[in-house]
Amino acid sequence: MLVGVLASCGGNVKNQQCTGVDWDQHGYETAKAGKSPRDFNRYRDGCGDKLEAGATDTYLDGYTRGLVEFCTYENGYARGFSNKSMDNACPVEMRSKYERGYKVGLLELKEKINMLKLRNENAEHEDAVDRSNSGATPQ
Amino acid sequence: MMRISKRDWLRYGICRCVLGALLVSPYCLADVPKIEIKFSAPAFVLPQFTGPYQEREASIAPEEYEQAETMRSLLEAGKRQEVLAALEKFYSIELSPAMLMLQAQIYFSLEMYDKAETTYLTVLKRMPQLIRAHSDLGQLYLVREQAEKARHHFSRAVALGSNEALVHGQLGYLNLTLFGPFSAISSYQQAAALEPENMQWQQGLLAALTQARMFDAAQALLQDMINRNPREPNLWLNQAALALHREDHRRALASLEMALVLGDKDLRNMKAVAQLHLHLGSYDRALDLLNNSMRGQSLDMATTREYFNWLTQLGQWAKVREMLEAAGDGIERLGQDDQSQYYLLLAKVDVQQGKMPDADRHFRKSLDLNPANDESLLSYAAYAIKGKNYVDAELYYMRAEALPKAEKKAQLGRAQLYIEMQDYKAALNLLRSVYQKYPDLVHLPDNIELLENVLRAKNSSDV
């Protein structure tokens, strides 16, 4: 009975699965989501010696593969346009396109905000003119 | 666009003229008509480096600047382990390729080769065109004696535009070892072009040219090297080796003599000089050298034996005696077997010069020192036959037959002895027995048949 319970843990330590994970895929998805590679710390620290041999290297291989897809102009643009701070997830050699996208996204966001502000100011101005033309006294 | 000055071209032109003259007739410069060669001015086009070239260099990330400064101070203080500990706190993907290169180089310098290799390969996964990573990894594989892998990475470094002489030189060396001389020549030339003063590349090029049997080019290079370093014995030795390849024995001898004058002490070279002198008939100089080589070190019977064979082949028995007598001073330092060999050689010279009592004394001394000296037993037996001392001859042959190495020769010698003694029956019986044991002696059946005929003729005449 006890043996069965232990076996069902499947190498889990403190609810952390330490074996049988597709580490490559996990790394790939972590990178594609724009998360830090340190996401792996919970396995490394949680599992200790129980961590499957080669897990770190496989995870990093997958993570690097994911970064290639993540560190694009489009993702940088999206992050800039959503006004989030630029993270440093992209390594230096993959960073240039992502950074350019981020800057363009951020710039376009600012322009859009400025446009909106301008439009609001115009609308307010037009309201004020309308009101003065109709003889209404401004409050 | 870059231009070479007129003066440089003039100098180059003169060199070419002299070189041309040397190649045509090395010994008759005065007879060579003056040749004028006019070259058109060369044009050089500098390569245009564009964007992709940046992928061949690694720089650190801006967020690493501060850390890099700290590490620089630590490295200057020789604290490589501390730098390594700091770098190992990161996942490899968190470090820039430049920082990973630093990590790999520290592993390399601390002889942690497996980790260095893994780290270099990680860098190359991220930056496949990083020249420095290819050349460092090539060095690493060279240290680990993985020649094929080393060659691959050096050739990648060169293909990506490495302009380091070391990389070209190492590639030359590996090509020479793995693929033969033709694939090495260009690499060594490149290395020599980048570092013209580095003798290593020139010597590599020389080896490649020689192995490729491009003797004219090799000789021209060597001549240039000798002109620049006339007191370097190795260059003269190289010239001698090259001359031997070309079967130019006089040039080989002159070069070897020059190397000796400049202080080369290698016994093999001294032997080569002596051998060449013997070949060219200057026996006195040869003997001087042989005596010198024997004086300069402890007596070595293998060498003495070698000299003995050279001189006896030329019939120089008096010189052999001189050499042996000169060598005799150190005889007591030899073991008994070697002393036995020495007295055997002396006995052979005595026999040749007709000094029979001395020969007899030296044979006996040789056998006293080593009763199992098969060559002494066989030679003494043959000597005894000459003196018609058949009883002694038979005795020595029988002693020699007990030694497996000498058995066949001793039995044949004894058969010859019986023929000399006209004991044809004994000779026939012995030869039949020898042939049974050594059927490879294809000439024996004829001899056996001859003896059978003699015996038959003798029997019929007796009847």
Contacts between the chains, C-beta under 8 A, distances in Angstrom:
chain1	res1	chain2	res2	distance
A	37	B	91	4.7
A	37	B	93	5.3
A	37	B	94	6.1
A	38	B	91	7.4
A	38	B	94	7.9
A	40	B	91	7.2
A	56	B	91	7.7
A	60	B	91	6.1
A	60	B	92	6.1
A	60	B	93	5.6
A	63	B	93	5.9
A	64	B	93	5.7
A	64	B	125	7.0
A	64	B	126	7.0
A	67	B	93	7.1
A	88	B	61	7.8
A	88	B	63	6.0
A	91	B	61	7.4
A	91	B	93	6.1
A	91	B	94	7.7
A	91	B	96	6.5
A	91	B	97	7.9
A	91	B	126	7.0
A	92	B	59	7.2
A	92	B	60	7.3
A	92	B	61	3.9
A	92	B	96	4.4
A	92	B	97	7.4
A	92	B	98	8.0
A	93	B	55	7.8
A	93	B	58	7.8
A	93	B	96	7.4
A	93	B	97	6.1
A	93	B	126	6.0
A	93	B	127	5.8
A	95	B	61	7.7
